[in-house]
Amino acid sequence: MAERAHLLSIEALERLRVALILYRERAAAALHEMGDEVRRTRVWLQQDRIPHWHRELSRRELRLEEARQRLFSAGLSEFRDEAGEEKRQVLRCREAVREAEEKLAAAGKWDRNFEATVSPPAKQVDNLRVLVDDGLPRAIEELGRMIRALESYTELEASGENAPPPA
């Protein structure tokens, strides 16, 4: 006679199945949000930051030119010996232009390197997404089948029949 299985808690398996369902839902939402965040970052970089720093650089270059004109006019003025404030303003405007050039260059570098930087971790996230979207539902379904088979087995045990559990 075949040895009987000692089932301690089918309910524990059912709780595991429910926990896997909840985990899958949360993980799928988190992975979806992660993908959206990567796309939003790319759009922000290309459509917001780069154009912003192009505009800002043009605006600051215009201010620098205006400051240079004031300095030139102050130098020509017979009423002023020194143009100290105008010189300081030109230096501040040059620094502002340099800063905008650096920010624009950094945004351009981020844009050029975005794919190479983001692709390796994004590939890992895609692999996880496949597991969450395909593997977990299959595992949950298989666990459900196992639970039903075990429940059938315990019903047979309770009725006193010695039939093997369904496949």
C-alpha positions, 0 to 999 in steps of 0.5 A: 500500500502506498504511503499517505502524504501528511498535509499540514496546511493547504491554507498556507499555500493559498495564502502564498498564492494570494501574496504572489498575486498581490506582489505581481500587481505591485511589482507590475505597477512599480516597473511600469512607473519606472519605465514611465520615469525613464521616458519622462526624463528623456523628454524633459532633457530633450524638450525642456533642458536643452531648449531652455539653456539655448534660450538662456545662453542667447539671453545672457549673450544679449545682456553681455553685449548690452553691458559691453555697450554701456562700458564703451559709452562710459569710456567715451563719456567726458564726465566720468573718469572711471567705468568701474560699475560697468566693468563689474557688470561686464564681468558678471555677464561674462560669468553668466554666459560661461555658466549657461554654456556649461549647463548647455554642454552638460545637458547635451552630454547627458542627452548623448550618453542617455541611451548608453547609461540607461540601457544596461539597467533598463535591460535588467528591468525588462527581464524582471518585467518579463518574469512579472508579466509572464512567469508569475502568472504561470506560477500562480496558476500552477500553484492554484492547480496544486492547491486544487489537487491537494484539496481533492486528495484530502477529500478522498482521504476524508471519504476513505478512498485510496485513489491517487490524486488527480494529475 
